């Protein structure tokens, strides 16, 4: 199996495979590459519908150039990854997760901050630590945190040194889902206001009522599913209900 970075020719073959509707596994087989390599390559470069070989190759060259610039000088030590992790594998995974978040609608800087927090064992970082990790300005971090807080994805707290830390907790996605459901409730309410304005039974009013009913169903289902998932995932093994045989 060939190693090293993807070549420009390989990226062109990936683009052709995507255009032909081939799955990632088949493209990987034809290139004699791991499926994860193809998945990561496509997701970090626009996804299957927007992937372009030339732009993907240019982006890869830029990343390689930035890594060379950031490489430690002679005599400096490269920071070790905890738990024996492979630094290159961690960096590649972070890029993949960032691309996935971006594809789901999260802006790039907000995605990068979120990935930093998720892949840190402590689950929290200060603003200065985020600036150092991402090599961006404090203003960029501040803007990203404000956005993520508004989505319920990040919260703040003070540590023992009175520094403000940003963290993701066990309930982060629960809070995000509840925030999403709350925003849907506002759309439902305003849609139903339009029914009265446009006249019940008219085509426009019926359309708005259908929107309201659909979103209201999604909202209630989201809240119910989030509550159920939270309860199940937070149930400790020793407190799990007994089975039908009466064993714990």
Secondary structure as the mmCIF struct_conf table of DSSP 4:
data_model
#
loop_
_struct_conf.conf_type_id
_struct_conf.id
_struct_conf.beg_label_comp_id
_struct_conf.beg_label_asym_id
_struct_conf.beg_label_seq_id
_struct_conf.end_label_comp_id
_struct_conf.end_label_asym_id
_struct_conf.end_label_seq_id
BEND BEND1 UNK A 4 UNK A 5
HELX_LH_PP_P HELX_LH_PP_P1 UNK A 6 UNK A 7
HELX_RH_AL_P HELX_RH_AL_P1 UNK A 8 UNK A 19
TURN_TY1_P TURN_TY1_P1 UNK A 20 UNK A 21
HELX_RH_AL_P HELX_RH_AL_P2 UNK A 24 UNK A 31
TURN_TY1_P TURN_TY1_P2 UNK A 32 UNK A 32
HELX_RH_AL_P HELX_RH_AL_P3 UNK A 35 UNK A 43
TURN_TY1_P TURN_TY1_P3 UNK A 44 UNK A 46
TURN_TY1_P TURN_TY1_P4 UNK A 48 UNK A 50
HELX_RH_AL_P HELX_RH_AL_P4 UNK A 53 UNK A 70
BEND BEND2 UNK A 71 UNK A 71
HELX_LH_PP_P HELX_LH_PP_P2 UNK A 72 UNK A 73
TURN_TY1_P TURN_TY1_P5 UNK A 74 UNK A 75
HELX_LH_PP_P HELX_LH_PP_P3 UNK A 76 UNK A 81
HELX_RH_3T_P HELX_RH_3T_P1 UNK A 82 UNK A 84
HELX_RH_AL_P HELX_RH_AL_P5 UNK A 87 UNK A 103
TURN_TY1_P TURN_TY1_P6 UNK A 104 UNK A 105
HELX_RH_AL_P HELX_RH_AL_P6 UNK A 108 UNK A 118
TURN_TY1_P TURN_TY1_P7 UNK A 119 UNK A 119
BEND BEND3 UNK A 120 UNK A 120
TURN_TY1_P TURN_TY1_P8 UNK A 121 UNK A 122
BEND BEND4 UNK A 123 UNK A 123
STRN STRN1 UNK A 124 UNK A 126
HELX_RH_AL_P HELX_RH_AL_P7 UNK A 127 UNK A 134
TURN_TY1_P TURN_TY1_P9 UNK A 135 UNK A 135
HELX_RH_AL_P HELX_RH_AL_P8 UNK A 138 UNK A 150
TURN_TY1_P TURN_TY1_P10 UNK A 151 UNK A 152
BEND BEND5 UNK A 153 UNK A 153
STRN STRN2 UNK A 155 UNK A 158
TURN_TY1_P TURN_TY1_P11 UNK A 160 UNK A 161
STRN STRN3 UNK A 164 UNK A 167
TURN_TY1_P TURN_TY1_P12 UNK A 170 UNK A 171
HELX_RH_AL_P HELX_RH_AL_P9 UNK A 172 UNK A 198
TURN_TY1_P TURN_TY1_P13 UNK A 200 UNK A 201
BEND BEND6 UNK A 202 UNK A 202
HELX_RH_AL_P HELX_RH_AL_P10 UNK A 203 UNK A 233
TURN_TY1_P TURN_TY1_P14 UNK A 234 UNK A 234
HELX_RH_3T_P HELX_RH_3T_P2 UNK A 237 UNK A 239
BEND BEND7 UNK A 240 UNK A 240
HELX_LH_PP_P HELX_LH_PP_P4 UNK A 241 UNK A 242
TURN_TY1_P TURN_TY1_P15 UNK A 244 UNK A 245
BEND BEND8 UNK A 246 UNK A 246
#
